[in-house]
């Protein structure tokens, strides 16, 4: 297990470029299973979750070639379906949450898939109902084997288009159903579909491969199934979660940074959410400029009541950034209620921030009130462990702003979502040492 040792109190200055989007990469890579033709993908982030998914596809028989630093080609023309029955497949896919998105393409193209209970972050229960119910409506059958804790999914007569109203606008659920529907017979209508930029990217890529999809960017998708899909070339968007992480990191450490090539049109309310904490976020072309902050003051609602920042389906605020917004608020002036609606365990990491001197009231598993210290009292260094990707980056931000030295264990969780984060931040002035 690796650790970070962070010497706090150092300001950063310079330019940083966000990696390719993790959440988009997982969807796009799974979509390569839909065709025997070659698919070339650019801007793939070099992170654990993505690398593990690529290796899983290799083990299944997908021909993967690295064409450049962040560019890969995929050709799924000789899939070994027997591998799905192996203990190695079950172990590898169980440890990777994104592996759930291989079942849509596999069932659509081969009529068969297997899925263990997926792993990933320890942030509370993450429902698979949307995935399963949507694929069942398309004609897939699910059988659960309690002894091996695996799902066996079959579609002996192929998939058939259907109308469905999703019970939640699940991003991965919508992606899974969409990938299955493009090869189903007839028309599929998905209402209450997720419409995040990454879903739009997946839809546009599938269209270039020959799929017929209407309503891209809305919560109503209409898909007319086709018999086969061809190859294509695709470039992954910058990671909006990393962009938001850098904004909070700059404000907390009083740093002056420029975040290059962020695809501003696909950031949604993220810049404005940080502005509500009093942070100056300037836009220059497609770059964001964060000036040095000595202080920043949390806004209030028009009637003077305490600010409430909550996650919501797109175009609302992504839940993946609430941990960063929360830690950033600890050094602001004023108070804010952070409401994490989706996951019941994601805010438990605040105990570690309280140990560092932050003033936070954990109201319940979903809500925390932060009373900002206004940079009058610095956080103090601490020894802690990262419970998940987003809490991990929040703890790293806290450690970088703290007085003294901090140690963060279990940084594999951070590496799952952030590419060479220590090297990239050290290049602009941070003091982070990796210990293996």
LOVOSE-217107 format. One line per 8 residues: their letters; for each residue x negated, y, z of C-alpha. Coordinates in steps of 0.5 Angstrom, whole numbers, always signed. Layout:
N
A> X/Y/Z; ...
This chain:
436
XXXXXXXX> +0/+0/+0; -3/+7/-2; -2/+13/+2; -3/+21/+1; -7/+25/+5; -5/+32/+4; -9/+39/+7; -3/+44/+8
XXXXXXXX> -3/+51/+7; -7/+52/+0; -3/+56/-5; -3/+53/-13; -4/+58/-19; -3/+56/-26; +0/+52/-31; +4/+45/-30
XXXXXXXX> +7/+41/-36; +13/+37/-33; +13/+29/-35; +18/+26/-40; +25/+24/-36; +25/+18/-32; +32/+17/-32; +33/+18/-40
XXXXXXXX> +27/+13/-41; +30/+8/-37; +36/+8/-42; +32/+9/-48; +28/+3/-47; +34/-1/-46; +37/+1/-52; +31/-2/-56
XXXXXXXX> +34/-9/-55; +40/-7/-59; +36/-8/-66; +31/-12/-69; +28/-6/-72; +22/-2/-70; +24/+4/-65; +18/+9/-63
XXXXXXXX> +19/+13/-57; +15/+19/-55; +14/+23/-49; +15/+16/-44; +12/+18/-37; +7/+14/-34; +10/+12/-28; +12/+5/-24
XXXXXXXX> +19/+4/-26; +18/+6/-33; +12/+1/-34; +15/-4/-30; +21/-4/-35; +17/-4/-41; +13/-10/-38; +20/-14/-37
XXXXXXXX> +21/-13/-44; +15/-15/-46; +16/-22/-42; +23/-22/-46; +19/-23/-52; +20/-15/-54; +13/-13/-58; +11/-7/-55
XXXXXXXX> +5/-3/-58; +2/+3/-55; +1/+8/-60; -1/+14/-56; -2/+17/-49; +6/+17/-48; +8/+14/-55; +10/+7/-55
XXXXXXXX> +13/+2/-61; +18/-3/-59; +21/-9/-64; +26/-14/-61; +26/-18/-67; +24/-25/-63; +28/-25/-56; +26/-31/-51
XXXXXXXX> +33/-31/-48; +31/-37/-44; +26/-33/-40; +32/-30/-37; +33/-36/-33; +26/-36/-30; +25/-34/-23; +20/-29/-25
XXXXXXXX> +25/-25/-29; +30/-25/-23; +24/-23/-19; +22/-17/-23; +29/-15/-25; +31/-15/-18; +26/-10/-16; +28/-5/-21
XXXXXXXX> +34/-1/-21; +34/+1/-28; +34/-7/-31; +42/-7/-30; +42/-3/-37; +39/-9/-40; +46/-13/-40; +50/-8/-44
XXXXXXXX> +45/-9/-50; +44/-16/-49; +51/-18/-48; +53/-14/-55; +47/-17/-59; +47/-24/-56; +53/-25/-52; +49/-27/-46
XXXXXXXX> +46/-24/-40; +43/-25/-33; +43/-20/-27; +40/-21/-20; +42/-16/-15; +38/-10/-17; +33/-6/-13; +30/+1/-13
XXXXXXXX> +31/+6/-7; +34/+5/+0; +39/+11/+0; +45/+7/+1; +50/+3/-3; +50/+4/-11; +56/+1/-14; +56/-3/-20
XXXXXXXX> +63/-4/-21; +63/+1/-27; +58/-3/-31; +62/-9/-29; +69/-7/-30; +67/-3/-37; +64/-9/-40; +70/-14/-38
XXXXXXXX> +74/-9/-41; +70/-10/-48; +71/-18/-47; +65/-20/-42; +66/-25/-37; +62/-25/-30; +61/-31/-26; +57/-30/-19
XXXXXXXX> +52/-35/-17; +52/-34/-9; +46/-39/-8; +41/-35/-13; +45/-28/-12; +45/-27/-20; +51/-25/-24; +52/-29/-31
XXXXXXXX> +55/-25/-36; +58/-28/-43; +61/-26/-49; +62/-32/-53; +67/-29/-58; +63/-23/-58; +66/-16/-55; +72/-12/-58
XXXXXXXX> +73/-5/-57; +78/-2/-51; +80/+4/-48; +78/+5/-41; +78/+11/-36; +72/+10/-31; +73/+10/-24; +67/+15/-23
XXXXXXXX> +63/+18/-28; +57/+14/-27; +51/+15/-31; +48/+9/-32; +55/+5/-32; +57/+10/-38; +50/+8/-41; +51/+1/-41
XXXXXXXX> +58/+1/-43; +56/+6/-49; +50/+1/-51; +55/-5/-51; +61/-1/-55; +56/+1/-61; +56/-7/-63; +63/-9/-61
XXXXXXXX> +69/-10/-66; +73/-4/-67; +74/+2/-63; +72/+4/-56; +75/+10/-52; +71/+12/-45; +74/+17/-41; +71/+20/-35
XXXXXXXX> +64/+18/-38; +58/+22/-36; +55/+27/-40; +49/+29/-37; +43/+31/-42; +40/+24/-42; +47/+21/-44; +47/+26/-50
XXXXXXXX> +40/+24/-52; +42/+16/-52; +48/+18/-56; +44/+22/-61; +39/+16/-62; +44/+11/-63; +47/+15/-68; +41/+16/-72
XXXXXXXX> +40/+8/-71; +47/+7/-75; +52/+8/-69; +59/+12/-70; +60/+16/-63; +64/+22/-63; +65/+27/-57; +57/+27/-55
XXXXXXXX> +56/+32/-49; +64/+31/-47; +67/+26/-42; +71/+23/-47; +67/+18/-52; +70/+15/-58; +66/+9/-61; +67/+5/-67
XXXXXXXX> +63/-1/-67; +58/-3/-73; +55/-10/-74; +48/-8/-74; +43/-2/-72; +37/+0/-75; +30/+3/-72; +29/+10/-71
XXXXXXXX> +24/+15/-67; +26/+19/-61; +23/+24/-56; +25/+24/-49; +26/+31/-46; +22/+34/-40; +24/+31/-33; +29/+36/-30
XXXXXXXX> +28/+33/-23; +21/+34/-24; +22/+41/-26; +26/+43/-20; +21/+39/-15; +16/+44/-18; +20/+50/-17; +21/+48/-10
XXXXXXXX> +14/+47/-9; +12/+53/-11; +16/+57/-7; +15/+53/-1; +7/+54/-1; +7/+61/-4; +4/+59/-10; +5/+63/-17
XXXXXXXX> +6/+57/-23; +9/+57/-30; +12/+51/-32; +11/+50/-39; +16/+47/-44; +22/+45/-39; +28/+45/-45; +32/+51/-41
XXXXXXXX> +38/+49/-45; +38/+42/-41; +37/+44/-34; +44/+46/-33; +45/+49/-26; +38/+47/-23; +35/+54/-24; +41/+58/-21
XXXXXXXX> +41/+53/-15; +34/+55/-13; +36/+62/-14; +42/+61/-9; +36/+60/-4; +33/+67/-6; +27/+64/-10; +26/+68/-16
XXXXXXXX> +26/+64/-23; +24/+67/-29; +25/+65/-36; +20/+66/-41; +22/+63/-48; +22/+55/-46; +18/+56/-40; +20/+58/-32
XXXXXXXX> +15/+63/-28; +15/+62/-21; +12/+68/-18; +9/+68/-11; +14/+68/-5; +12/+71/+2; +19/+70/+4; +26/+68/+0
XXXXXXXX> +33/+69/+3; +39/+64/+2; +45/+68/-1; +52/+67/+2; +58/+67/-1; +62/+73/-3; +66/+73/+4; +59/+72/+8
XXXXXXXX> +60/+65/+10; +55/+60/+10; +52/+58/+3; +54/+50/+1; +50/+47/-4; +53/+40/-6; +52/+35/-12; +57/+34/-17
XXXXXXXX> +57/+30/-24; +54/+34/-30; +55/+40/-31; +54/+40/-23; +48/+39/-19; +44/+33/-20; +44/+29/-13; +36/+27/-14
XXXXXXXX> +35/+35/-13; +38/+36/-6; +32/+33/-2; +28/+38/-5; +33/+44/-4; +33/+42/+3; +26/+42/+4; +25/+48/+1
XXXXXXXX> +31/+52/+5; +27/+50/+11; +22/+56/+10; +28/+61/+8; +31/+66/+11; +38/+64/+13; +42/+58/+13; +45/+53/+8
XXXXXXXX> +49/+47/+9; +47/+41/+4; +52/+36/+2; +50/+30/-1; +56/+26/-3; +54/+20/-7; +49/+16/-3; +50/+15/+5
XXXXXXXX> +43/+14/+7; +39/+20/+3; +39/+25/+8; +36/+21/+13; +29/+23/+12; +30/+30/+15; +28/+26/+22; +21/+27/+19
XXXXXXXX> +22/+34/+17; +25/+35/+24; +18/+32/+27; +14/+37/+23; +18/+43/+26; +24/+44/+21; +31/+46/+24; +36/+42/+21
XXXXXXXX> +42/+39/+24; +44/+32/+21; +52/+33/+21; +53/+26/+19; +50/+21/+13; +52/+26/+8; +51/+33/+11; +45/+37/+14
XXXXXXXX> +45/+44/+16; +38/+48/+15; +37/+54/+19; +31/+57/+15; +24/+59/+19; +23/+65/+14; +16/+63/+14; +15/+65/+21
XXXXXXXX> +14/+59/+24; +10/+54/+19; +11/+46/+19; +6/+42/+22; +2/+36/+19; +5/+29/+21; +4/+22/+19; +10/+19/+15
XXXXXXXX> +12/+14/+10; +16/+15/+4; +23/+12/+4; +25/+13/-3; +23/+17/-9; +26/+24/-8; +25/+24/+0; +18/+22/-2
XXXXXXXX> +17/+29/-6; +20/+33/-1; +16/+30/+4; +10/+32/+0; +12/+39/-1; +13/+40/+6; +6/+37/+8; +3/+42/+2
XXXXXXXX> +6/+48/+6; +5/+45/+13; -1/+47/+18; -6/+42/+19; -7/+35/+15; -1/+30/+14; -1/+23/+11; +4/+20/+7
XXXXXXXX> +5/+12/+7; +8/+8/+2; +7/+13/-4; +9/+7/-9; +16/+10/-8; +13/+17/-11; +9/+14/-16; +16/+11/-19
XXXXXXXX> +18/+17/-21; +12/+22/-21; +6/+21/-26; -1/+22/-23; +3/+27/-18; -4/+28/-14; -8/+29/-20; -4/+34/-23
XXXXXXXX> -3/+38/-17; -10/+38/-15; -12/+41/-22; -8/+48/-20; -10/+48/-13; -7/+43/-8; -11/+39/-4; -8/+31/-4
XXXX> -13/+25/-3; -10/+18/-5; -12/+13/-1; -11/+6/-4
